[in-house]
Amino acid sequence: GTDKWTDEMVKLVILIKADLEHLQSIQPSGEVRWYVKMVCANCGEGTDKWTYLDPSETVSTKGSRGEANMVVKCKGCKRDHSIDILPTLGRPYTTDNSGSFSPIVGFECRGVEITEYEPRMEYTATGEKGKIFEVDLTEKEWMDYDDTVKESVGIYNFESKIERAK
């Protein structure tokens, strides 16, 4: 297209930070949905509702670009934007990362930028002896009991931020 905005591509990553108690790591589950808010790179119109991106869903994009995980039309300027999930830009969050920010997932955004991320039920945690837990981070913290090590396990002080991929 002749429109420079629709072709402008930005790679963004969601970085997370948390304190892990008696856990080896947390990572996105197989059923992950990424809940985000976005802003149009052209007119600045933002979304006020949470929208989710699902890695298992793809939509055809206009023109010959193929597919994306989400295609969204801006309410303001009516332009079509697309977002693709780039799981390879993220990695599991381990105890070594505890207390510092580390990328968990990436996105290729065309014409739109992700401004906010809200964790829901998209994580699994691995205990010290390998027990797997389903994690709900809606409240930004999570607790359980690991009977294999007879210890309580938890994720505390969860924070996230969005940055351009380096």
Residue, then its C-alpha position, 0 to 999 in steps of 0.5 A: g500500500t501507499d499508506k506508510w502507517t499500515d506497513e509500519m511494523v514494531k516488535l514489542v515484548i511483554l516483560i514480567k517481574a515476580d518473586l518466585e517461592h519454591l518454584q523453578s519457573i513460570q511460563p505461558s501455558g498451552e492455552v494462553r490468551w494475552y489480554v492487552k490494550m492497544v493504541c493506533a499508531n496513526c491517530g492515537e485512538g486507544t482501546d478502552k476494553w481488554t482484547y485478547l490474542d490467542p496463538s491458536e487463532t489466525v485471521s486473514t489480513k487484507g492484501s497479500r500479507g497472509e495471516a495474523n493472530m489478530v486484525v483490528k480496525c481502528k475506531g478513529c481512523k478506520r484503518d486495519h491493523s494486525i498483530d502477530i504473536l512471536p513466542t520466540l521473543g520470550r522465554p520461561y521466567t525462572t528463579d534466576n530472573s526472580g526480582s528482575f524483568s525478563p521477556i515472556v512473549g513478543f508481538e509483531c504489531r502493524g499500525v498499532e502498539i500494545t500499551e497495557y497487559e493484564p495477566r489472567m490464567e495463562y501461566t503454568a508454574t514448575g515446582e522444585k521437583g517438577k510438579i506442574f501447577e496451573v496459575d491464575l495471576t488475575e490478582k497479580e499473586w498466586m499461592d498453592y502447596d507443593d506436596t512433593v516438597k512439603e512447602s507452600v509455593g507462590i508468585y508474589n509482586f508480579e509486575s509487567k511492562i511493555e518495551r520495544a524488542k531489542 
